[in-house]
Amino acid sequence: MDLYGPVVYGFARKRGLQDADAADLMQDVMRSVASAIGQLNYDRSRGSFGGWLFTITRNKIFSFLSARRIRPQAAGDTATNQMLNSHPEATDGSETWELEYQRRIASLAMERIKHEFQETTWQAFRLTAMEGVPAPDAARQTGLSPGAVYVAKSRVLARLKDEVETIRRQEEG
């Protein structure tokens, strides 16, 4: 749930679902997974767990959007429907799914390792790696030298990479 719940939710939002609908869909997907997991004979050669979950999510979104087209349109739905209709899906959404998955793994990894670093080290990393602030500017904001900012960024990135790999290994079980 911690890893894939936000992925399912983010994927649904990128498919045009409103916040409440995406949250409901996420719960529906997780309910389906929970009821099917007991009968699942996992075979890596047939695909990944994430791929299976992607298929379930994509099918639920398709069903949701199909049902919405059949129902009478509410007054506030016009802009949303126009947006959905003006951006036809060129792919099956696997690129969006993968991007949401990568973001979630990075977020989990950052949550897990943040406490391992001093506040100024983390701030230097956040400013340079996440916000794109040049090292000299980050140095002024953190009180570190530009060289120390580069070292901080490098140390955090190396640790982050290790943690991402740990999460992936745990997921593969």
Secondary structure in CASP SS format (residue, H / E / C, confidence):
PFRMAT SS
TARGET T0000
AUTHOR 0000-0000-0000
METHOD secondary structure of the structure
MODEL  1
M C 1.00
D C 1.00
L C 1.00
Y H 1.00
G H 1.00
P H 1.00
V H 1.00
V H 1.00
Y H 1.00
G H 1.00
F H 1.00
A H 1.00
R H 1.00
K H 1.00
R C 1.00
G C 1.00
L C 1.00
Q C 1.00
D H 1.00
A H 1.00
D H 1.00
A H 1.00
A H 1.00
D H 1.00
L H 1.00
M H 1.00
Q H 1.00
D H 1.00
V H 1.00
M H 1.00
R H 1.00
S H 1.00
V H 1.00
A H 1.00
S H 1.00
A H 1.00
I H 1.00
G H 1.00
Q H 1.00
L C 1.00
N C 1.00
Y C 1.00
D C 1.00
R H 1.00
S H 1.00
R H 1.00
G C 1.00
S C 1.00
F H 1.00
G H 1.00
G H 1.00
W H 1.00
L H 1.00
F H 1.00
T H 1.00
I H 1.00
T H 1.00
R H 1.00
N H 1.00
K H 1.00
I H 1.00
F H 1.00
S H 1.00
F H 1.00
L H 1.00
S H 1.00
A H 1.00
R H 1.00
R H 1.00
I H 1.00
R C 1.00
P C 1.00
Q C 1.00
A C 1.00
A H 1.00
G H 1.00
D H 1.00
T H 1.00
A H 1.00
T H 1.00
N H 1.00
Q H 1.00
M H 1.00
L H 1.00
N H 1.00
S H 1.00
H C 1.00
P C 1.00
E C 1.00
A C 1.00
T C 1.00
D C 1.00
G C 1.00
S H 1.00
E H 1.00
T H 1.00
W H 1.00
E H 1.00
L H 1.00
E H 1.00
Y H 1.00
Q H 1.00
R H 1.00
R H 1.00
I H 1.00
A H 1.00
S H 1.00
L H 1.00
A H 1.00
M H 1.00
E H 1.00
R H 1.00
I H 1.00
K H 1.00
H H 1.00
E H 1.00
F C 1.00
Q C 1.00
E H 1.00
T H 1.00
T H 1.00
W H 1.00
Q H 1.00
A H 1.00
F H 1.00
R H 1.00
L H 1.00
T H 1.00
A H 1.00
M H 1.00
E C 1.00
G C 1.00
V C 1.00
P C 1.00
A H 1.00
P H 1.00
D H 1.00
A H 1.00
A H 1.00
R H 1.00
Q H 1.00
T H 1.00
G C 1.00
L C 1.00
S C 1.00
P H 1.00
G H 1.00
A H 1.00
V H 1.00
Y H 1.00
V H 1.00
A H 1.00
K H 1.00
S H 1.00
R H 1.00
V H 1.00
L H 1.00
A H 1.00
R H 1.00
L H 1.00
K H 1.00
D H 1.00
E H 1.00
V H 1.00
E H 1.00
T H 1.00
I H 1.00
R H 1.00
R H 1.00
Q H 1.00
E H 1.00
E H 1.00
G C 1.00
END
